[in-house]
Amino acid sequence: MKTTGSKKPQKSVFYLTYLLIALASVAEWAGIQLSGNQSFPSWIILVIKCIDYTLTPIVSIALIKQMGIKNQWYKVLNGILVGNTVFQILSCFFGWMTRIDKNNVYSHGPLYFIYMIVYLFVIMIVIIEFMIYGNSFSKQNRYSLYAIIGLVLTGIILQEGFGGQIRTAYLSVTFGAILMYIHYSEYSQIDAESRLNEQQQLLLSDSMTGLLSRYAYSKTLKYHEGEKLPDDFAAFSIDINGLKIANDTLGHAAGDELICGAAECIDKVFSPIGNCFRTGGDEFIVLAHSDRKHADELLSQLSKATSSWSGSMIKKLSVSAGYALACDYGDISLEKLIIHADEVMYDEKNRYYRKAENDRRTSS
C-alpha cells in the first residue's frame, strides 16, 4: 500500500474543506427551510437536495487530502464519489433520491438506500485512511487522531439514528476538520523540530569517521571562550604519520582508510572519557578530564591500538600524539591549551620523521 505526497498538506486544503462543509451545510439547511414552502417551485428543492447529497460525501475527500494520502483506497473513494455525483444528477430527473409532494414537502425516494450505502462506504474508507495516517505518529498523537474521527462518527450516527431530527452531522464534521488542522499544526512543528535535530546531528558528526566534526569543534571552542578551565582538564592533539605518502603512492582511497583507522583507534581509547573531534584531513583533537598519569596511560593505549590495526589497503598505522594539562598553565583558555598540545604533538612528529629518515639511511 503506497502513500505519496507530503504529510503536511497546504493550508489551502483546510480552507477547501471548510468551504465544502459550509456549502453542504447551507444546502441541507436550505432544503429543510424550503420543504413545505409553496412559494418556490419544486425543482429548486430537488436541486438543493442534489447539492446536499453530492457535497456531503465529497467532504471526505477533503478530509483525506488533509492527511496527504494517495493510495488504492483514495482511488476507490474517488470512483465512488464520481458515481454518486452522476447518480444524484440523474435522480433529479427520475425521483430516485427525493420526492416532492403537492405541498412541496420532500421525502426520501425509492433508491435513497443507495446513497446510504455510499455514505457508509465513504465513512469506512475515511476510517481506514485515518488508521493508515495514524501509523506515522506516536501513540499519543494517534489517540488524538482517532478521537477526531470518533467525534465525526458520533455526530453522523446521532443525526441518522434519530431520523434527522438532531442536526449534528455537519457540526461534528466542522469540529473534526478544525481539530485536524490543530493536529496538523502540532505535527508540523514536531516534524520541523525533528528535521532540525537531524540536520544538527549531521553537522556535528564527521561524515567519514563518525567522530565529532570540525563544526562541533568550533562550537565547543566558542562555548568555552573566556572560561577558566578546571585543573584536571586535558587537550590531546593527534596527527597521522605518513598520510601524504599513502595518498601519493597508494591513492586517496588508501589515505581515507588510514584516516578511518586512526579515528577508530582514537574513538576506542578516548570516547569513554572525552569528546573526539576530527578537525582536519588527518588531524584530531580530544578534550577530556584527565591527570598526567591517566593521560600517559591513554597515549600508551592509543599506541597499542594503532600498532595492532591493519587495513585492507594499508597494513600499518602510525600517529603522533601529545597533550597539555590545564593545571600546568594556570588561567588558560581552551584554545591556547590546544595550541600547547599541538606543539607537543609536532615535537613528537618531528622525532618520528627524524627516526624514519635515520632508519632509511641505516638500511641503505
N, C-alpha and C positions, 0 to 999 in steps of 0.2 A: 504494500500500500504506500503510495508515494504522496508526499506533501511538497508543494512548491510555493514559491513566493515568500515574502517577508513575514515573520511572526509579528511584526509591528506595523499594522496597516496604517495608511494615512488617515488623518483626521477627517478627510472628506468622506470616507466610508461611513464614519459615525454620523456625520451630518445627513448623508443619504438615508441611513437607517431611520433617523428621526423624521425625515421628510416623508418616507413611505408610511411610517406608523401614523403620522399626522393625517395624511391623505386617506388612509384606510379607516381611521377613526372618524374622520369627518363624513366619509361615505356611509359608515354604519349609523352614525348619529342622524344624518340627513334621511336615511331610509326609514328610521323609526319615527322621525318627526313628520314625514310626508305620508306615512301609512294612514289611510283613512281620510286624508285631506283631498277632497274632490275638486279643489281649485287648480290642481296640477294634473296634466294628462298622465295616464298610467305608464306610458313609455319612459317617462323621466324616472319613475321609481325603479323600473326594470334596469335602466342604465346604471343608476346609482348602486343597486344591489350587485350588478355585474362587476362594477369597480370594486366594491367591498369584497366580493368573493375572489376576485383576481389578485388584489393587492395584499390581502391578509396572508396568504401563503408566501408571497414574494418577499415579505419581511424576513422570512427565514434565510433567504439568500444573502440579505444584507448582514444578518447576524453572523453567518458563516464567513462572509468576506471580512468581518472584523477580526476573525481568527487567522486570516491569511492562508486558508487551506484550500488546495485544489487537488482532489483525488477522485477515485471512482464514484464515491458517494456524492461528491459535488456534481459530477456529470449526470448521475441518476436524478438528482434533485432538479437540475436544470431541465431535464427531459419531462419530469412530472409537472413542473411549473408551466412549461410551454404547452403541454397537453391540457392542463387546467385552464389556461388562458383561452385556447381555442374552444374548449368545452363551454366556458362561460359566455363567450360571444355568441356561439350557436344557440345557447339556452335563451338568449334574449328574444330569438325569433320563434322558438319552439316551446317555450314554457317549461323546460326541463327542471330548472332550478327554482324559479319563482313564479307564482301565480298571483294575479291581481283580480279580485272580485269586483262586482259592480260598484262597491263603495270605496274602491281604491285601497282596500286593505290587502296587504301582501301576505302570502303563506308559502311554505316550502313546497316545491314541485315534486313530481314523482321520482326524479333522479337526484334528489338532494343527497341521498346516501352516498353517491359517487364522490361528491365534494367532501363528505365526512371521511371517506376512505383516503382521499388525497390529503386531507388535513392530518389524519393520523400518521400516514407515511412521512409527511413533511416533519412532524414532531419527532418521529422515530429517527430520521436522518440527522436532525439537529442534535438530538441527544448523542448519537454515535459520534458526530463531529466534535461535540464538546468533550467526549471521553478521549478522543484522539488528541485534541488540543491540550487537554489537561495532562497528558503524559509528559509534556515538556516542562512541567512545573514541579516544584517541591510539593509535598503532601499538603502543607498549609495552604498554598495557592490553589491547589486542585480542589480542596474542600470549599473554598470561597467561590470557585468557578461552578462547582456542582450546586451550590446554594442558589446561584443566579438562575440556572436552568430550572431548579426546583420551584423558585418563585414564579417564573413564567408559566410553568405547567400548572401550578396551583390556581393561578388566575384564569387560565383557559378552562380547566376542569370545573371550577366553580360556575363559570358562565354557562358552559354547555350542560352541566349537571342540573342546573336549575332552570333549564329551558330558556335561557337568555334573559331571565328576569333580573339577574345580577350582572351588571356590565363591568366585569373585572378583567377581561382578556387583554384589552389594549392598555389598561393601566399597568398590569403586571409586565407586559412586553416592554412598555416605555421605561419602567423602573429597571427591568433587566438590561435594556440597552445602555442606560445611564451607568449602571453598575459595571457593565462590560467595559465601558470607557475608563472608569476608575481603575478597574483591574488591569486594563491595557497600559494605563499610565504608570501604575506601580511596577508592572513587569518591565516596561521600557526603562525605567530608572534602574531597576535591579540588573537588567541586561547590560545597560551602559556602564554601570559600575564594574560588572564582571569583565567586560571587554577592556575597560581601562586598567583593571588589575592585571589582566593577561598581557597587555602591552607593556605595563610597567615591569612585569616579570621578564619579558623578552629583552627589555632594555638592561635590566640588572644582571642578566645571565649572559656569559660569553658563549656565542653560538658554537664555536669549535670545541671548547674544552669542558663546558658546563660549569666552570668556576665563575665567580663574580666578575662582572665586566669592567671595562675602563670607566663607563658611565657610573657604575656603582662605586668605584674607587673615588671618582671626583666628588660624588655626593657625600661620601664618608669624610673626605678631606674638608669639605665645606661645613659639614656637621660639627667637626671638632675644631674648626677655625677659632682661634683665640681662647681655646680651652686648655687649662693646665692638665697634663696627663698624669695619671697615678704612677707611683714609683714602680709598680710591677707591670707596667705596660711595655711591650716589646714590638719592634718592627723588624720583619725579616725581608731581605731582598734576595731574590733568586734569579739566576740567568742561565740559559742553556749554553753549554760549551760546544762549539763546532757546528752550529746550525747553518751558517753560511756555506761551509764546506759541503755539508749534506745536501743543501739546495743546489749547489753548483755541480756536484758530481752525480748525485742520485735523483735529482729532481725535487720539485716542491711538494709532491705527494709524500716523499720520504721525510722532508722537513716538517710537514704537518703531522706525520706520525710521531716524530720526535717531540713536537710541542705537546701533543695529546698525551704522550707517555710521561713527560715531565709533569703535566697537570695532574695526571692520575696519581703519581707518586706524592706530589705536594698535597693533594686532597686527602690521600690515605694517612699521611703523617700529621697534617696540621688542622684539618677540618674539625676534629673533635674538640679543639681548644681555641680556634680562632677563625677569622674570615680570610679566605684565599682569593686573591684577585689576579686576573691576567691583565696587565696594564699595557702591554705592547706585544710585538711579534713573539719574542722569546723571553719576555720579562714578566716576573711575577712578584707580587708583594703579599705578605701575610701579616696581619695585625692580630695580636693576641696578648693575653695576660700571662706573663712568664718571668721567672727569675733567671739568673745566669746559668745555674746548674741545669735547670729544665731546658733552657734554650740550647745549651750544648748537647743535651741528650736528643733534642728534636733534630738538630743538624746531623747528628750521628745516625739517627733513624732514617733521615732523608738520604744520606749517603748509601746506606744499606739497600734502601728501596730502589734507588736509581741503578745501583750496581747489579741488582738481580733482575732488572727489567730487560725485556728483549722484544723487539717488534718483528714484523714480517719482512720489512724492507731494511730496517736498521737494527743491528743486534746489540749495540752498546749505547748507553745514555750517560752523559756526564753533565753535572750542573755545578755552578759556583754559587755559594750562598754566604750571606753574612747577616748579622743582626746588630741592633742598637737598643739599649735599655734606657728608659726614661730616667731611671734613678742615677744614671751616670752624668746627666746633663742638667739637673735641677729643673728650673722653669723653662721647658722647651715645647715648641709646638709640634704637632704630629708631622707636618710637612718637613720640618728640619730634622726630626728624628729619622724619618725615612731617608733623607739625604745622607745622614751618617751611616745608616745601614747599607746604602748604595756604595759608599766609599769602602766599607769593609768587604762588600761583595766584589768590587772591582779589584781590590788588592788580591783577593783570592783568585780571581780570574787571571790576573797577570801572572801569578805564581803557576797556575795551571798551564798557561801557554809557554812560559819560560821552561817549565819542566818538559812539556811536549817537544819544544824545539831542541832541548838538550838530548832528549831521548832519540830524536831523529838523527842528530849529529853522531851520537854514540853508535847507533845501529848502522850508519853509513861508514 
